[in-house]
Amino acid sequence: MRMLRYFLLSSTILLSALSVTAQERDGKESEEKPISFSFNGIAASADLFGFANSLLSDYTSGEVAIEANFGNRIYPTAEFGYGWCDATDETTAIRYKTSAPYYRVGVNYNFSTTREKPDPDYSIFAIGRIAWTNCRYDVDTPPIIDPVWGGSTTLELNDVKGSAMWAEVGVGVRVKIAKNFHMGWSIRYKARINQKKASNSQMWYIPGYGINQSTCFGGTYNLIYEIPFK
């Protein structure tokens, strides 16, 4: 009988404790703060990959960017770059040359953050961009033999106007390396939306996009500086 009273008393105390814990948890959940999108400052960055690639490739680009930080979650971003190309096809010996600025606007979304404490030191981003460029290009061909009348001629197109627009989606990672400094990289899938073609040629390389095809991949490796803002 004594054991039964002890068991009932223990059960009552345990149930009371569980009830109080559940009420406290429900109270905390009800008091949970809404997600904040307050303005946290701006940052500037430079793409190191593009500058380094210029030493290894006949075509590349370099760019800088500026972004705003809202709640360590949403980062509206504008990117400004310059692409250049001076390449000769090994098979056809056709030379293509161009250089022009390009522009991108869009947003990064930090989906690795938490509601309780967004972490500005380490982030995983989803990336979305709309980009465009206007350029002029030159095309030179080797001597072309006339199969009927003989003789040869060359084709030289200079200062041909071209333009293109494309979309980019991708993912990126960013980590803090020192006070106000971050390193980050991104991988992007690019899809051409439209392009302007000349009557006798089209762009072989699109500044900021790459080789002119319907889709392609690209990447960046950025050094980022957070501008102190209070």
Backbone torsions as a table, in degrees:
resi	resn	phi	psi	omega
1	MET	NA	-40.5	177.2
2	ARG	-63.2	-39.8	178.9
3	MET	-64.5	-37.5	180.0
4	LEU	-65.3	-42.9	178.3
5	ARG	-63.3	-39.0	179.3
6	TYR	-64.4	-40.2	179.9
7	PHE	-65.7	-43.7	-179.9
8	LEU	-65.5	-40.1	179.6
9	LEU	-64.7	-42.0	179.7
10	SER	-65.2	-41.3	-179.7
11	SER	-63.9	-40.1	179.8
12	THR	-63.9	-43.3	-179.6
13	ILE	-64.9	-41.6	-179.2
14	LEU	-65.4	-44.1	179.7
15	LEU	-64.2	-37.3	178.6
16	SER	-65.3	-41.8	179.5
17	ALA	-64.4	-42.9	178.6
18	LEU	-63.1	-38.4	179.6
19	SER	-64.9	-42.6	179.6
20	VAL	-64.8	-41.5	179.2
21	THR	-62.2	-43.2	179.9
22	ALA	-63.9	-39.2	179.5
23	GLN	-66.4	-40.3	178.0
24	GLU	-63.5	-42.2	179.3
25	ARG	-64.0	-43.1	178.5
26	ASP	-63.2	-36.5	179.1
27	GLY	-66.1	-40.6	178.5
28	LYS	-65.0	-40.9	179.5
29	GLU	-64.1	-38.3	-179.5
30	SER	-70.6	-25.7	179.8
31	GLU	-92.4	5.0	-177.5
32	GLU	-60.4	129.3	-176.9
33	LYS	-70.4	146.2	175.9
34	PRO	-68.8	158.3	178.6
35	ILE	-61.6	132.0	-178.5
36	SER	-96.2	136.4	174.0
37	PHE	-121.2	37.7	-178.9
38	SER	-69.1	151.9	-178.8
39	PHE	-72.8	123.8	-176.5
40	ASN	-111.9	0.7	178.3
41	GLY	127.5	-172.7	179.6
42	ILE	-130.8	162.4	179.8
43	ALA	-143.2	150.8	176.3
44	ALA	-119.6	147.5	-177.0
45	SER	-145.2	160.8	176.0
46	ALA	-133.8	139.0	-179.6
47	ASP	-85.1	109.6	-179.0
48	LEU	-77.9	-27.6	-177.3
49	PHE	-63.0	-44.3	-178.0
50	GLY	-63.4	-42.6	179.9
51	PHE	-65.6	-39.7	179.0
52	ALA	-68.6	-36.0	-178.7
53	ASN	-67.1	-21.5	179.4
54	SER	-64.4	-20.4	178.6
55	LEU	-81.8	-14.1	-173.1
56	LEU	-117.5	-14.2	-171.1
57	SER	-129.1	156.3	175.6
58	ASP	-80.4	-10.1	178.1
59	TYR	-145.3	137.8	-179.2
60	THR	-166.0	-172.4	179.3
61	SER	-155.0	158.3	173.2
62	GLY	-133.6	147.5	-174.3
63	GLU	-150.7	160.1	172.3
64	VAL	-128.1	161.9	-177.6
65	ALA	-145.6	157.6	172.6
66	ILE	-135.1	140.4	-176.2
67	GLU	-142.3	152.5	174.3
68	ALA	-105.7	149.0	-176.9
69	ASN	-114.2	117.7	176.3
70	PHE	-116.3	104.5	176.5
71	GLY	68.4	19.7	-174.8
72	ASN	55.6	26.4	-178.9
73	ARG	-125.3	-51.0	-176.2
74	ILE	-112.6	130.5	-176.8
75	TYR	-129.0	88.7	171.5
76	PRO	-59.6	134.3	-169.6
77	THR	-136.0	141.3	171.1
78	ALA	-125.4	132.7	-178.8
79	GLU	-121.6	137.8	-178.8
80	PHE	-127.6	125.8	-177.0
81	GLY	-139.3	174.1	177.6
82	TYR	-137.9	123.7	179.9
83	GLY	-113.1	146.5	179.7
84	TRP	-145.4	155.0	-176.4
85	CYS	-151.5	135.1	171.4
86	ASP	-146.5	86.3	-171.1
87	ALA	-128.6	147.6	176.7
88	THR	-122.3	125.1	-179.9
89	ASP	-67.0	128.7	-176.8
90	GLU	-67.0	-27.2	-177.1
91	THR	-87.2	-49.5	-174.8
92	THR	-95.0	-15.0	-176.8
93	ALA	63.1	21.6	175.4
94	ILE	-81.9	131.8	-179.7
95	ARG	-102.5	134.3	179.4
96	TYR	-125.4	133.7	-177.0
97	LYS	-140.4	133.2	177.0
98	THR	-160.0	160.8	170.9
99	SER	-160.3	134.8	-175.8
100	ALA	-167.8	157.0	173.8
101	PRO	-78.6	161.3	173.3
102	TYR	-143.7	164.4	-172.3
103	TYR	-140.0	144.2	174.5
104	ARG	-136.3	143.1	172.2
105	VAL	-134.9	148.3	-179.8
106	GLY	171.0	-150.5	-174.1
107	VAL	-148.7	146.7	167.2
108	ASN	-107.2	138.8	176.4
109	TYR	-121.7	121.6	-179.9
110	ASN	-82.8	100.9	-178.7
111	PHE	-94.4	6.2	176.7
112	SER	-95.4	-3.1	-176.9
113	THR	-75.8	165.0	176.8
114	THR	-115.7	159.6	179.6
115	ARG	-67.5	-39.0	-173.2
116	GLU	-70.1	-44.2	-175.2
117	LYS	-150.6	91.8	176.1
118	PRO	-58.2	132.7	-176.1
119	ASP	-99.1	107.7	-179.1
120	PRO	-78.5	-7.2	-175.2
121	ASP	-89.1	-20.3	-179.1
122	TYR	-145.2	126.2	-174.7
123	SER	-143.9	148.1	170.5
124	ILE	-120.1	125.2	-170.7
125	PHE	-113.1	148.6	159.3
126	ALA	-98.3	140.1	-171.3
127	ILE	-122.6	136.6	173.6
128	GLY	-139.0	133.2	-178.1
129	ARG	-143.1	150.2	162.5
130	ILE	-116.1	132.2	-174.2
131	ALA	-134.2	157.1	178.6
132	TRP	-157.5	162.2	176.1
133	THR	-153.5	152.5	169.4
134	ASN	-125.1	130.1	-174.1
135	CYS	-144.7	172.6	171.2
136	ARG	-128.8	144.2	-175.9
137	TYR	-140.2	159.8	177.1
138	ASP	-118.5	143.3	175.6
139	VAL	-131.7	126.4	177.2
140	ASP	-124.8	133.9	178.0
141	THR	-112.4	156.9	173.3
142	PRO	-71.4	170.9	178.3
143	PRO	-55.9	132.1	179.4
144	ILE	-106.7	123.2	-178.1
145	ILE	-82.1	129.7	174.7
146	ASP	-77.5	114.9	-175.1
147	PRO	-70.5	-15.3	-177.1
148	VAL	-100.0	-55.6	-173.4
149	TRP	-97.4	-6.1	-177.6
150	GLY	76.3	-173.6	-177.1
151	GLY	78.5	176.0	-178.3
152	SER	-144.8	159.5	177.7
153	THR	-148.8	158.4	177.0
154	THR	-117.8	153.9	178.1
155	LEU	-109.7	123.0	177.7
156	GLU	-127.6	115.1	176.9
157	LEU	-114.0	123.6	-176.9
158	ASN	-123.5	139.6	173.8
159	ASP	59.2	42.4	178.6
160	VAL	-80.1	134.3	-178.6
161	LYS	-81.7	139.9	175.5
162	GLY	-148.7	157.7	176.5
163	SER	-153.7	159.1	-180.0
164	ALA	-157.3	153.5	173.6
165	MET	-133.0	143.1	-179.9
166	TRP	-150.8	167.1	177.9
167	ALA	-116.0	151.1	178.7
168	GLU	-133.6	136.6	170.5
169	VAL	-133.0	150.3	-178.4
170	GLY	-178.3	-168.6	178.0
171	VAL	-132.5	156.3	179.6
172	GLY	-150.4	160.6	178.8
173	VAL	-128.7	143.3	179.0
174	ARG	-138.3	137.2	178.0
175	VAL	-135.2	148.6	178.4
176	LYS	-81.2	133.5	179.8
177	ILE	-115.6	-20.7	177.7
178	ALA	-165.2	174.9	-179.8
179	LYS	-58.4	123.2	178.8
180	ASN	69.4	2.5	-179.2
181	PHE	-118.0	137.8	175.9
182	HIS	-131.4	158.1	167.6
183	MET	-118.0	143.2	179.9
184	GLY	-151.8	154.4	175.7
185	TRP	-135.8	158.8	178.8
186	SER	-145.1	152.8	171.9
187	ILE	-121.3	131.7	-173.5
188	ARG	-131.4	139.8	172.5
189	TYR	-99.6	126.4	-175.2
190	LYS	-113.6	137.4	177.9
191	ALA	-130.4	122.9	-179.4
192	ARG	-71.1	133.2	179.0
193	ILE	-93.9	-49.4	176.4
194	ASN	-157.2	167.3	176.3
195	GLN	-152.6	154.8	175.7
196	LYS	-98.9	124.8	-179.7
197	LYS	-107.7	143.7	172.5
198	ALA	-81.9	168.0	-177.6
199	SER	-68.1	-25.5	-175.6
200	ASN	-122.7	7.6	-179.3
201	SER	-166.9	172.1	171.1
202	GLN	-144.0	165.0	-178.3
203	MET	-64.0	134.4	173.4
204	TRP	-89.5	-36.9	177.0
205	TYR	-126.3	133.5	179.3
206	ILE	-108.5	117.3	179.8
207	PRO	-55.1	127.0	-179.7
208	GLY	88.7	-17.7	-178.7
209	TYR	-106.0	-54.3	-177.6
210	GLY	125.6	-158.2	177.6
211	ILE	-58.7	136.1	-173.0
212	ASN	-73.5	97.0	173.2
213	GLN	-142.5	170.7	-171.9
214	SER	-64.2	-36.7	177.3
215	THR	-140.7	157.5	175.6
216	CYS	-163.1	175.6	177.6
217	PHE	-117.1	153.3	176.6
218	GLY	-147.8	175.3	-179.9
219	GLY	-157.3	163.1	177.0
220	THR	-136.9	156.0	172.9
221	TYR	-137.7	106.7	-165.4
222	ASN	-110.6	143.4	164.9
223	LEU	-100.9	125.4	-170.1
224	ILE	-120.9	133.8	177.4
225	TYR	-120.0	121.0	176.9
226	GLU	-84.4	118.0	-179.0
227	ILE	-75.2	120.6	-179.1
228	PRO	-55.4	130.2	-176.0
229	PHE	-145.9	123.9	179.1
230	LYS	-124.9	NA	NA
